[in-house]
Amino acid sequence: MNDVQKEVAKHEIDLDKVGVKGVRYPITVLDKKNGHQQTVAIINMYVDLPRHFRGTHMSRFIEILNHHRERMMLHNMDLILTEMRDKLDAKSAHLEIAFPYFIEKTAPVSGQKSTMVYDCKFIASQNDHDELTVEVNVPVMSLCPCSKEVSDRGAHNQRSIVTVRVKTEKLVWIEDIVKLAEGAASSDVYALLKREDERYVTEKAYDNPRFAEDIVRQVAFELEDIPEITWFSVETENFESIHNHNAYAAVTRNIKK
């Protein structure tokens, strides 16, 4: 059959990224407590395309996924990227794997156990060198220091998302990033709380008011002390309960070793 993809393109323009998006696929990720965790990812895969090729071979991306089905973990992203470059005659390859990660949490007073979900992502690329970013999104509670200061009764609070992205030289556990982000907030949140737990969480947040800026600075301060991390970014978005907009803060740092 004629290989249409290898025809000369009408417009001789190099393309930065071509490939497949939104591929739902089962993967295995490392779990600090249990060793491994099975989850389902949404995967994007891209390579560059020189001007003398009309199109890329979409089926080869899926073939590569199938080849690595039982070992799609953080430490072998470079193998997948290398195979993408080899099979698709590309100079660069890019891989984005977004997935839910589950951690069992125990309610602070009742001891009830439940499962919290955290949206995570591996973002990997390979050209002259490998680059890997781990993203973890952590839901937390924030209570406004200003509201507490000016109010005689109570203070407004809201759920917030802390987004942590790190580049590392060695493995950094998702669980450790989650713990760090939750500890910087007014309180962490849970999937299951009994009444005694709700009281505890509410009072804990009231005793620990935090601006979005406070949360970002605290997370950044602790990330700078983790020797495996070479770069990080931290974002906090507060889904405000008394405003028709969200509060936001962010910081990015390269860490010199």
Secondary structure, DSSP 8 states (H G I E B T S, - for coil): ---GGGS--SS---EEEEEEEEEEEEEEEEETTTEEEEEEEEEEEEEEE-TT-S---HHHHHHHHHHTGGG--GGGHHHHHHHHHHHTT-S-EEEEEEEEEEEEEE-TTT--EEEEEEEEEEEEEESSSEEEEEEEEEEEEEE-HHHHHH-SS---EEEEEEEEEEEESS---HHHHHHHHHHHSSEE--S---HHHHHHHHHHHHHS---HHHHHHHHHHHHTT-TTEEEEEEEEEE--SSSSS-EEEEEEEE---
